[in-house]
C-alpha cells in the first residue's frame, strides 16, 4: 500500500475529518491537491471528495474548524471558509457521462474510483484517504505518481479530449507551469481532436475560461507557440496568431502595464496580442462569442483596431500634447498601451508618464461662481481649458480662472 505524508498546515483539516461522526463511505483529498503535495508545492487549493453527503460533511467540518459553509445543494458541493482566509472545497464523489463531444456531462453520485476516472489527466487522478485505518493511503489507479516523476501529461482514455476539448488547453497550461510534456499518445489524441473540429464545438464561455487561465499562467513562451504547433490556434479563430511575435508583444504589454501600474487584466492583454490580425468586424463577433463583459470586449477591440492607426498618425508628424491626449484617452489605457508596445513613441510614453495625469484645478462650481449658468457650454469651456493646460498655456489655479473669465466673456 502506498501512503503519503501530508503537510503540517493541513493538520486542522485532518483533525476535523478524524473527528467526524457523519456517516460516509470515505473522505479523500483529491486531484490537484494531491498532485501539488507530491510536487512539493508550498501552497495549493484543498479539495476534498466525500463518498456520501458532502454538504453534511462540510457543515460538520465547519463546526470543528470554527468556520462557515457556503453550500450548493443542487451540485452536491460546499465551501468551508475558516481561519485566516483558509478555504476547503468539499464535493460529492461522482461519475460523469458525455452524450456528445464538448457537451457538459451528465453527473451522478459515484465511488472514489469513478470520481478519479472522470478526471482529465493521470496526475490529477489521485486521492489520499483521510479516514480510519485507511488514512494516508494513496489511491492512484492510473499511476499518476509515476507520470509526475517522469514529468509526463497523460490522459486516462482515448475519448478524453473529445469529451472535453478544454483539456487540450489545460494540458498546454500544465506543460507551461511544470515543464512537463504530453506523452506521444496524448499529443496524438489532442491533434486528432483538433483536426476533427471538436474545439470549435465548445461554448464561447468555456473557451474563454481556458484562454484566460492559460494567459494568466505566467511565462507563456511555451504555451502560445504550442497552440500553433498543435493546430489549436485556427480552432480558436482562423485569424488568431500564436507565434513568437505574439509572445514578444504579450511580454511587452505586460512589462509596460506593470511599469505604469495600469492594472489592465493580463488575460485581456494576451487576447489582444492573439487577436491582433482578426479583421475588425470578425473581431467583435469573436469577442461577443467569448461572452466577455462589454467593457473588456470594447477595450480589446479598440486596442487591436485603433492601436495601429494611432501609431501611424503619430508617425506622420508632430502633434500637440492636447491632440495626443484627444487621440488616445477615449480608449485608455488599452489602446495607448497596445500602440506603445508596437512602437516606442515618445508621445505615448509622455501620455503615461505626464499628460494623462494632468487635471484642471477648477471645475463647474468655479465657472458657476464666475456667472456661467449650467449648460453644455460648461463642458466646452472646461475642455478648452484642459486643452490649453495640456499644451503648456496654463499653469495653476489663477491662470485657469483668468482663462475661464476670458472664455465666458468671449
N, C-alpha and C positions, 0 to 999 in steps of 0.2 A: 504493500500500500504506500503510495506517495503521499507525503504530508508537506505542509507549507507553514513556515514560521511567519506569523503576522506581525506587522509593525506595532510598536508600543502605543502609538497615538490612537490605534483602534481599540485600545483597552476598554474604554467606557462602553463602546458598542458591543464588544464581546461579552462583557459582564451583563449588560442589559439583555442580550439574547439568551445567555445561560440562565437567567432568572425567569424566563418566560414560562407562564403556565397556560398560555393559549394553545389549543390543540392544533397541531400542524404536522405535516409529514416530513418537514425539513426546512431549514433556513440556511441560505448559502450566500456568500459573496460570489459575484459573477462577473464575467465579461472583462471590460476594460479595467476594472478594479484589480482583478487577479493578474491580468497582463502587466499592469504597471507595478504591482508588488514584485513580480518576478524580474522586471526590468530595473528595479531599484529606484523608481521614480520617487522624488521627495514628497510630492503631493498629488492627489488624484481624487476623482469623484468616488463616492462609496455607493455601490449599487448592491442591493440585496434582493434575492428572489425567495419567495415563500411558496412552498408546495402546500397550498391551503388558502386561508383567508388573509391576504396581505394587509388589508386595512385594519383588521383586528390586531394583527401583529404590530403594525405601525403604531396604533394607539397605545398598546402595551409598552412598546419601546419608548415612546414619548413620555409616558409616565415615569419610567425608570431613569430617563435622561433629563427630566425636568424641561422637556421641550414641548412643542406644539405640532399638530398634524394638519396638513392640507391634503384632504382625501379626494379622490376622483373615482367614485363608486362605479361609474359606467365603464371604466377601463380597468378596474381592479388594481389601482395604483395609489400610492400616497407618498408624500414627502414629510419627513420628520426634520424639523428645524430645532437646533439645540445649541447650547454653549455660545461661543463667540463666532457666530456666522457658520457653524457647522451644519452640514446637510447630509441626510441619509435618504436615498431613493429606495422605496420598497414596492415591489411589483409581484403579482401573482405569476407563478410559472405557467407558461402557455405553449401551445403548439400553433403553428400557422400553416395555412394552405393558400396558394395563389391560383385564382381562377383564370387569370390572363397575364401575359407579360407586362411588367411595370405597373400592375394594378396593386392597390393596397390589399394586404392579406386578410383572410378570414381567420379570426383568433378564437381559440377555445382554451380553457384551463388544461394544463398538462403536467407531466412529470418533469423532474430536473433534466433528464436525458432529452426529452422532447424540447425543452426550453433551449438547451445548448444546441440542438440540431437545427434550430431555426436561424442561427446567427450567421453573420457574414463570413468571417474567416476563422481559421483554427485558433489563432492567437487570441480571439475574443470568445472562444467556445470552451472556456474552462470555468470551474467553480470550486469553491472551498466550503466544505460543510462547517457550520458553526454550532451544531447542537449535539449533545450527548456524547457517547463514546466515539462517535464519528468525527468529532470536532478536529479541524485541521486537515482532514483528508482532502486531497486534491482530486477532483473529478475532471478527467482530461481524456474524453473518448476519442479525440481526433489528433492526439499528440501535438497540441498547441505549444506545449513547453519545448518540445524538440524543434518546432519551427521557429520559436523565439531564439533558441540557441543558434540556429542556422541562419537567422536574420531573413526569414522567408515568409511571404504572404501567400496563403493558400486557401482557396475556397473549400467548402465542405462537400459540394456535389456539383455536377455538371450544369445544372439549371440555375445555379445561384445568381449569376448576372442577369439572366433572362427574367427570373422572378423579380429582381430588384436591380435595375441598371445603375442606381445611385451608388451601388457598391463599387463600381469601377472608379468613380471619383474618390471614394473613400480609400480604395486601395492605393491610389496615387498619393493621397494625403498621408497615409501611413508610410509609404516609401519615402516621402519627403521628411516626415517627422523623425523617423527612426533610422533612416539609411538602409531600410530593408528593400527587398525586391520581390515582385511576384515570381513564383516559380514558372517554368515553361508552360505547364499545363494550364495554370491560372491565367497567364497572359494570353495564351491561345484562345481561351474561352472569352476573355474580355474583348479581344479583337473580333471574334465571331459575333458576339452580341452587338458590337458597334456596327459591324458590316451589315447586319440584318436590320438595322434601323431602330432597335428597341430603345436606345437612349432617347430618341425622338418621341417615344410613347409616354415619357414621363410628363407629369403635370408641371407647369411652369413654376409653381411654388416649391415642389420637391427639388427641381433642378436648381432653383435659386438658393435654397438652403445649403446644398452641397457645394455650389460655387463659392458662396460666402465663406463656408468653413474652410475650403481649400485656400482661398485668397488671404484668409486671416491666420494661416498656419505659421507664417514667419518667412523663412527663406524659401522662395518658390522657384529657385533657379533650376531645380529638377522638375517640379510639378508642372509648370506651364509648358515647357517643351515636350513633356511626357504626354500631355493631351494631344499634341500634334503627332507624336510618334505612334500612338495607338489609333489615331484617326478620330478621336473624340471631338476635336475642335469643330469639325464640319457638322457634327450632330448637334452641337450646342447652337451653332448658326453657321451657314455656309460661308459667311464672310468674316467670321471670327479668326483672328490671327494669334497663334500661340507659339511664338518663336523667341529667339534670343533678344531681338529688338523689343519685344513685349516685356521681357524680363527687365531689360535695362530701363525702359520707360517707367515700369511699375516701381522699380527701386528708386529711380529719381523722384517720382511723385511722392513716395513715402519719405524720402530724405527731406524734401522741401516742406512737406506737411509737418514733419517734426520740427524742423528748424524754425519755422514761422509760427509754430504752436497753433495751427489752424483747426485741429480736431476733426478733420474730414474722416469719416469711416474708411479704414484701409480697404475694405472689400469694394467700396464704391470707386476708389482709385483703380483697383485691379480690373473691375468690369469695364471702366473707360479705356484702359490700355488694351484689353482684349477686343473691345468693340470698335476700335478707332477707324476701321475701314468698312464698317457697315454703313450703307447709304442711309441718309437721314430719315427717309420715310420708313424704311425697314427697321431702322434702329428703334424708333418709337414703338412700333408694333412688337418688337422683340422685348423691349423693356416692360411694356404693358403685359406681355405674355408671362414674364417672370413674376408678375404680381408684386412689383416694387411699390413702395409708397410714392405718391405723386411727386413729393419733394425730391426724393432720391432719383427718380427717373428723369425729372427736369434738369437736375444738376449734371447727370451723366450726358444727357442729350446736348446740353449747352456746351459742355467741355469738349465733346467729340466733334460737334458740327461747327461751333463758332471759334474754338481754340485756334485752329489753323488760320482762320480768317483774321483773327487778332494779330497773329504773328506776321502775316502778310501785310496788314495795314501798318503795323509799326515799322516794318522794314522798308515801306515805301517812302518814308520821310519823317522828319521830326514833328511830334505832336506836343502841344502844350500840356502840362500836367493835368489840367482840368479835363481835357479831351481824352487823355488816357484813362482817367477815372470813369468818365461817362461811358467809355468803351467797354470796360471790364466789370465795373461794380454791380450792374444789374444781375450778373450771374456769378458773383464772387461767393466763396473762394475757389470753386472748382474750375471755372473757366480760366482765370488768370494763372492758376496753378498748373493746369494742363498745358497752357501756352508756354509758360516758363520752363516746364520740363522738356518741351520740344526745342525751345530756342532761348538761351540765357540772355534775354533782352534786359538792359539796364532799366528801362521804363517799368518793366514788370517787377523787378526787384525793388525799385523805388516805391511802387504801389504797396507792396507788402511791408516794407520797412518804414515808410513815412506817410505817403499820400493817403492810404486807406484809413489812417488813424486821425487825419485832420478833420476837426469838427468846429462848427461855429460856437462862439461863446454867448451868442444871443439867440433868441427864438421868437415864436409867435407872441409871447407875452410882452416882450420888449417892443415889437412892432405895434402892438395894440397901444402901448403907452405913448408911442410916437404918433398916434392918431389914425393908424390904419385899421379899418374895420375888418372883421373876419370875412374873407373872400378868397377865391382862387389866387388872387394877387399875392397873398401872404406866402404861399408856396413858391410862386415865381420869384419873389424878391429874395427869399431865403436861398433858393437855388442859385440865383445870380451872385449873392454874397459868398456862397461857398465856392463858386467858380473862381471868383476873384481871389479868395483866400488860397485856394489850391495853386493858383498861378503866381502867388507871392505878392499880390497887390494889397493885401490887408494883413495886419498883424495886431492882435489884441482886441479887446472888447471895444475900446473907444473908437478905433478905426472902423470897426464893423458898424457901430451905431452911426457914425458920421456918414458912411456909405449908405446905410439904410435911410437916413433922413433925405439924402440926395435922391435916392430912387423913389421914395414916397412922394417927394415934392415934384419929381420929374415928369 
